[in-house]
Amino acid sequence: MKLLLTGYRATGKTSVGSALARRLGVEFVDSDHLIQEEAGKSVAEIVAESGWPSFRSMEKAVLRKIIHKEGDAVVSCGGGAVLHEEIFENLPDGVLVVWLKASVDSIVSRIEADSQSDSLRPSLSSASSLRDEVSQVLSEREPLYGKFSDYALDTDRMDIPDIVSELEKIWKEESK
């Protein structure tokens, strides 16, 4: 089985995903890291040099590889992965999608607390503030996160071990 974690940036996809994969004894894959490895550049560098369409094209190719690769895995998808609707509409059997949700306030607080966030992730809009950008982009993506998710977990009031425990229950139930 593959468990794809979707959600906006700073909702815990990478932290939770890597901890869950360790607990389950399966591979952990971070789609953004794979893109960066293949390109030899950060997401910010890719976008600055080639634009968002180029990054999204790379993201689409990496998602296809991940989804069709043999073996069990927990996958942290980039926040915009759900924009590739044709991929999510045609997921093969054995692929489960969990949306890690968070409020605008939580997301902004987490991004501001991450000293590397700005250097790793370029702006997604021309909004005048981080809060405005998160609010705007989240409102555009939430319908897609909801549409393509088998489960949704609100991460606002949960810590990483709690989220990992909930995901482990889902994994075990779906693996039966």
Secondary structure as UniProt FT lines:
FT   STRAND          2..6
FT   TURN            9..10
FT   HELIX           13..24
FT   STRAND          27..30
FT   HELIX           31..39
FT   HELIX           43..50
FT   HELIX           52..68
FT   STRAND          73..76
FT   TURN            79..80
FT   HELIX           81..83
FT   HELIX           85..89
FT   TURN            93..94
FT   STRAND          95..101
FT   HELIX           104..113
FT   TURN            115..116
FT   HELIX           117..120
FT   HELIX           130..148
FT   STRAND          151..154
FT   TURN            156..157
FT   HELIX           160..175
//
